[in-house]
Amino acid sequence: MKGAREYRKYLKRGKTEHESLIIEFGQHARGDTLHISIKTTEGILEVYGVVGGQPGWTESYGWLHKGPWVGDFENYIESRRLEVEASELRNQAVSKEHAKARKESEARILAAYKQEHEE
């Protein structure tokens, strides 16, 4: 849903605790859900959640309370973005290596066949 899907690529499903943030990223039949709470010695308070629309249908998500936790969450998302990008680059490199190895193997097999059948 609006305000939750933009973080889809960087958040893991379920509950994640990062420092004093509790991030709950999920999904229901109509899209992604996102709730963020802060945890202090005084208790736990949801600071990001449904701000409009019909919950379960057309809800949109946003900050219920603004404060330093907004920057903490943005820093967390940036660190996750960098991790995801690094992982994607590693996966691309591995895929290229596999493709190269497969082509080399195919070339060896084809060459061996030709050599075996020329004799």
C-alpha atoms as one frame of an Amber mdcrd trajectory, in Angstrom:
protein
   0.000   0.000   0.000   1.039   3.607  -0.425   3.898   4.435   1.893   4.829
   0.793   2.493   5.739  -0.519  -0.954   8.575   1.961  -1.484  10.571   0.113
   1.186   9.766  -3.390  -0.142  13.216  -3.947  -1.628  15.041  -3.065   1.593
  12.968  -4.644   4.339  12.566  -8.272   5.318   9.112  -9.650   6.001   8.276
  -9.870   9.659   9.612  -8.023  12.652  13.076  -6.436  12.688  14.551  -4.632
  15.646  17.216  -2.073  14.842  18.554  -0.136  17.802  15.410   1.437  19.335
  13.227   0.875  16.262  10.811  -2.014  15.836  10.011  -2.419  12.145   7.148
  -4.706  11.161   6.904  -5.229   7.419   4.205  -7.516   6.116   1.608  -8.093
   3.497  -2.093  -8.594   3.233  -4.321  -9.406   0.287  -4.119  -5.911  -1.190
  -0.435  -5.053  -0.653   2.403  -4.334   1.712   2.029  -3.177   5.294   4.526
  -1.253   7.415   4.463  -0.343  11.064   7.349   1.234  12.941   7.472   1.611
  16.684  10.041   3.134  18.988  11.144   1.383  22.153  12.241   3.394  25.200
  12.509   2.779  28.923   9.023   4.314  29.142   7.465   1.807  26.744   6.753
   1.191  23.079   4.867   3.558  20.756   3.911   3.153  17.101   5.261   6.140
  15.159   4.659   4.981  11.555   1.496   3.281  10.396  -1.865   3.782   8.732
  -2.587   7.488   8.264  -5.522   7.296   5.885  -7.819   5.208   3.764  -9.700
   2.059   4.647  -7.401  -0.385   6.514  -6.992  -3.558   4.496  -8.220  -1.918
   1.305  -6.957   1.546   0.469  -4.808   2.464   3.442  -1.817   4.718   3.134
   1.107   4.759   5.519   3.067   7.635   6.993   4.542   9.076  10.145   2.098
   9.254  13.032   4.703  11.109  15.103   7.844  12.812  13.831  11.123  13.014
  15.688  14.705  11.755  15.573  13.452   8.237  14.777  12.623   9.435  11.244
  16.334  10.037  10.588  17.226   6.749  12.300  14.842   4.893   9.994  16.160
   6.719   6.915  19.736   5.789   7.936  18.651   2.168   8.387  17.010   2.134
   4.936  20.164   3.647   3.397  22.340   0.956   4.995  19.940  -1.740   3.743
  19.971  -0.152   0.265  23.759  -0.394   0.180  23.619  -4.022   1.380  21.031
  -4.943  -1.259  23.003  -3.243  -4.033  26.217  -5.001  -2.971  24.384  -8.326
  -2.910  22.928  -7.707  -6.369  26.401  -6.877  -7.723  27.796 -10.091  -6.191
  24.953 -12.097  -7.707  25.548 -10.533 -11.121  29.259 -11.372 -10.908  28.479
 -14.972  -9.927  25.950 -15.238 -12.768  28.542 -13.963 -15.254  31.096 -16.458
 -13.920  28.589 -19.303 -14.239  27.683 -18.246 -17.778  31.365 -18.049 -18.732
  32.075 -21.471 -17.194  29.033 -22.952 -18.981  30.180 -21.561 -22.351  33.710
 -22.880 -21.787  32.322 -26.297 -20.870  30.107 -26.321 -23.958  33.071 -25.356
 -26.142  35.168 -28.199 -24.668  32.386 -30.730 -25.221  31.813 -29.578 -28.809
  35.541 -29.634 -29.549  35.882 -33.090 -28.015  33.000 -34.402 -30.098  34.503
 -33.029 -33.288  37.910 -34.456 -32.412  36.499 -37.879 -31.512  34.520 -38.086
 -34.746  37.285 -36.889 -37.041  39.469 -39.897 -36.212
